[in-house]
Amino acid sequence: MQYEIKGQPFPVAICTLSNGETLITERGSMSWMSDSMKMETVGGSVGKALGRLVSGEALFQNKYTAMRDGAFIAFASSFPGEIRALDIYPGRDMIVQKSAFLACETGVNLSIHFKKKLGAGLFGGEGFIMQKLSGSGTAFVELDGSVIEYDLAAGETMLLDTGYLAMMDSTVNMEIEMVSGVKNIFLGGEGLFNTKVTGPGRVWIQTMPIPTLAGAISGFIPGKG
């Protein structure tokens, strides 16, 4: 497979495949393709289906297979931001926000990554449920707004407003913490929870999560203010 990522602020990943090569996508991710691509809707085991349901994803995925060399397929972003191509291989798993996945080669496994502390997770918003990419191959993810990368040393910690964590190395530990202080909670305007990430490993922070944008413009919509 060969690919190129074009366009800003609504990028698109255009993938060119050899005969017999296959990509797995979320339902509705395909934007355009050549007529030599064959589509098949597939499901998984009951356990995988339940995990996808919990994460808010569709129960089924689409499989696109090239029927000749040079067949192509494109995946456009649904929001202003970036599309990143990730090289996944044993020892380099990635944890991404639950809405990030666009497509991947068949050797990549997509599973649910849960925050272990259930109580904090249930009240911690988007940071609780993420997706894990493992196996071997290329995966495409879409991230919201611009993306800033930090490389955390072992034990080094950052605090993020909930929803700003786009993805991280699987070596990074994530926790959901309540904001301290009654005055901070009720008057600070920053919400009840922060996402705490601790190295070693890299974290990618997105500058405009979709829920943040929705909240910012809701007051300008008639009847929503």
C-alpha positions as CSV (number, residue, x, y, z in Angstrom):
1,M,0.0,0.0,0.0
2,Q,1.0,3.6,-0.8
3,Y,-0.7,6.6,0.7
4,E,-0.6,10.4,0.7
5,I,-2.4,12.8,3.1
6,K,-3.6,16.0,1.4
7,G,-5.5,19.2,2.3
8,Q,-6.1,21.5,5.3
9,P,-8.1,22.1,7.4
10,F,-10.1,19.1,6.2
11,P,-7.5,16.6,5.2
12,V,-8.0,13.4,3.3
13,A,-5.9,10.1,3.2
14,I,-5.7,8.7,-0.3
15,C,-4.5,5.0,-0.3
16,T,-3.4,3.2,-3.5
17,L,-3.4,-0.6,-3.2
18,S,-2.0,-3.6,-5.0
19,N,-4.3,-6.4,-6.2
20,G,-5.6,-8.3,-3.1
21,E,-4.7,-5.7,-0.5
22,T,-7.4,-4.8,2.0
23,L,-8.2,-2.0,4.3
24,I,-10.6,-2.1,7.3
25,T,-12.7,1.1,8.0
26,E,-15.3,2.4,10.2
27,R,-18.8,2.5,8.6
28,G,-19.2,5.7,6.6
29,S,-15.4,6.5,6.5
30,M,-15.0,6.0,2.8
31,S,-15.2,9.3,0.8
32,W,-14.4,8.1,-2.7
33,M,-12.7,5.2,-4.5
34,S,-12.0,3.6,-7.8
35,D,-14.5,1.1,-9.3
36,S,-12.0,-1.7,-8.8
37,M,-12.5,-1.7,-5.0
38,K,-14.7,-4.4,-3.5
39,M,-16.6,-3.6,-0.3
40,E,-17.8,-6.2,2.3
41,T,-19.5,-5.3,5.6
42,V,-18.1,-7.5,8.4
43,G,-18.6,-8.0,12.1
44,G,-16.6,-9.6,14.8
45,S,-17.0,-11.8,17.8
46,V,-19.7,-11.1,20.4
47,G,-17.1,-9.7,22.8
48,K,-15.7,-7.3,20.2
49,A,-19.2,-6.2,19.2
50,L,-20.1,-5.4,22.8
51,G,-16.8,-3.5,23.2
52,R,-17.5,-1.4,20.1
53,L,-21.1,-0.7,21.3
54,V,-19.7,0.5,24.7
55,S,-17.2,2.8,22.9
56,G,-19.9,4.4,20.8
57,E,-18.7,2.9,17.5
58,A,-20.8,1.0,15.0
59,L,-21.2,-2.7,15.5
60,F,-19.9,-3.5,12.0
61,Q,-17.0,-2.4,9.9
62,N,-16.3,-2.2,6.2
63,K,-13.6,-4.2,4.4
64,Y,-12.3,-2.8,1.1
65,T,-10.2,-5.0,-1.2
66,A,-8.4,-4.0,-4.3
67,M,-9.4,-6.1,-7.4
68,R,-6.4,-4.9,-9.4
69,D,-3.1,-3.0,-9.0
70,G,-3.5,0.7,-8.6
71,A,-7.0,0.6,-7.1
72,F,-7.5,3.6,-4.7
73,I,-9.7,4.7,-1.9
74,A,-9.9,7.9,0.1
75,F,-10.9,8.7,3.7
76,A,-11.7,12.4,4.4
77,S,-11.8,13.9,7.9
78,S,-15.2,14.8,9.4
79,F,-13.9,17.8,11.3
80,P,-11.1,20.4,10.9
81,G,-7.9,18.9,12.1
82,E,-5.2,16.4,11.1
83,I,-5.0,12.9,9.8
84,R,-2.0,10.9,11.0
85,A,-0.7,7.6,9.6
86,L,0.6,5.4,12.4
87,D,3.1,2.5,12.0
88,I,1.9,-0.2,14.4
89,Y,4.1,-3.1,15.2
90,P,4.8,-5.5,18.2
91,G,6.1,-3.3,21.0
92,R,4.5,-0.1,19.6
93,D,0.8,-0.2,20.5
94,M,-1.0,3.1,20.4
95,I,-3.9,4.4,22.5
96,V,-6.2,6.8,20.6
97,Q,-9.4,8.7,21.4
98,K,-12.5,6.7,20.8
99,S,-13.6,8.7,17.7
100,A,-10.1,8.8,16.1
101,F,-10.0,5.6,14.0
102,L,-10.5,5.9,10.3
103,A,-8.9,2.9,8.6
104,C,-6.2,0.3,8.9
105,E,-4.5,-2.6,7.2
106,T,-5.7,-6.0,8.1
107,G,-2.8,-6.8,10.4
108,V,-3.8,-4.1,12.8
109,N,-6.1,-5.0,15.7
110,L,-8.6,-2.5,17.1
111,S,-9.8,-3.0,20.7
112,I,-11.2,-1.0,23.6
113,H,-8.9,0.5,26.2
114,F,-10.7,1.1,29.5
115,K,-9.6,3.2,32.4
116,K,-9.3,0.8,35.3
117,K,-10.8,3.0,38.0
118,L,-14.4,2.6,37.1
119,G,-15.7,5.2,39.6
120,A,-13.5,8.0,38.2
121,G,-14.1,6.8,34.7
122,L,-17.8,6.9,34.8
123,F,-17.7,10.6,35.8
124,G,-14.6,11.5,33.9
125,G,-16.1,12.1,30.5
126,E,-14.3,11.2,27.2
127,G,-11.1,10.2,28.9
128,F,-12.5,7.0,30.2
129,I,-12.9,4.9,27.0
130,M,-10.3,5.0,24.4
131,Q,-9.2,2.6,21.6
132,K,-6.1,0.5,21.4
133,L,-4.3,-0.2,18.1
134,S,-2.0,-3.2,18.2
135,G,-0.6,-5.9,15.8
136,S,1.3,-4.9,12.7
137,G,0.5,-2.5,9.9
138,T,-0.5,1.1,9.1
139,A,-3.5,2.8,10.7
140,F,-5.1,6.1,10.0
141,V,-6.6,8.3,12.7
142,E,-8.2,11.8,12.7
143,L,-7.4,14.3,15.4
144,D,-9.3,17.5,16.2
145,G,-7.7,20.9,15.5
146,S,-3.9,21.2,15.6
147,V,-1.9,18.6,17.4
148,I,1.0,19.2,19.8
149,E,3.3,16.4,20.8
150,Y,5.2,15.9,24.1
151,D,7.7,13.3,25.0
152,L,7.4,12.5,28.7
153,A,10.3,11.0,30.7
154,A,9.7,8.2,33.2
155,G,7.6,9.7,36.0
156,E,7.0,13.0,34.3
157,T,3.4,14.1,34.5
158,M,1.0,16.5,32.7
159,L,-2.6,17.5,33.5
160,L,-5.0,17.9,30.6
161,D,-8.5,19.2,30.4
162,T,-10.8,16.2,29.7
163,G,-11.1,15.6,25.9
164,Y,-7.8,17.2,24.9
165,L,-5.8,13.9,24.9
166,A,-5.8,12.7,21.3
167,M,-3.5,9.7,21.6
168,M,-0.5,8.3,23.5
169,D,2.0,5.5,23.5
170,S,0.8,2.5,25.4
171,T,3.6,3.0,27.9
172,V,2.0,6.2,29.2
173,N,-0.3,5.8,32.2
174,M,-3.5,7.7,32.2
175,E,-5.7,8.6,35.2
176,I,-8.8,10.7,35.7
177,E,-8.6,13.1,38.7
178,M,-11.2,15.4,40.3
179,V,-10.2,19.0,40.4
180,S,-9.2,19.9,44.0
181,G,-10.9,22.7,46.0
182,V,-14.6,23.5,46.1
183,K,-14.0,27.1,44.8
184,N,-12.0,25.7,41.9
185,I,-14.8,23.3,41.0
186,F,-17.7,25.7,41.1
187,L,-16.0,29.0,40.1
188,G,-13.0,27.9,38.0
189,G,-15.0,27.1,34.8
190,E,-12.7,24.2,34.0
191,G,-15.1,21.3,34.8
192,L,-14.9,18.6,37.5
193,F,-12.1,16.4,36.1
194,N,-8.6,16.5,34.6
195,T,-6.8,13.8,32.7
196,K,-3.4,13.0,34.2
197,V,-0.8,11.4,32.0
198,T,2.5,10.0,33.3
199,G,5.5,8.9,31.2
200,P,7.5,7.3,29.9
201,G,6.2,7.9,26.4
202,R,4.7,10.3,23.9
203,V,1.4,12.1,24.2
204,W,-0.4,14.0,21.4
205,I,-2.7,16.8,22.5
206,Q,-5.4,18.2,20.2
207,T,-6.3,21.9,20.4
208,M,-10.0,21.7,19.5
209,P,-12.0,18.7,20.7
210,I,-15.4,18.4,19.1
211,P,-17.3,18.7,22.4
212,T,-15.4,21.9,23.2
213,L,-16.2,23.5,19.8
214,A,-19.9,22.4,20.2
215,G,-20.1,24.1,23.5
216,A,-18.4,27.3,22.2
217,I,-20.9,27.7,19.4
218,S,-24.1,26.4,21.1
219,G,-24.8,29.9,22.6
220,F,-25.0,31.4,19.1
221,I,-27.6,28.9,17.9
222,P,-31.2,30.3,18.2
223,G,-33.0,28.5,20.9
224,K,-29.8,26.9,22.4
225,G,-28.5,29.9,24.4
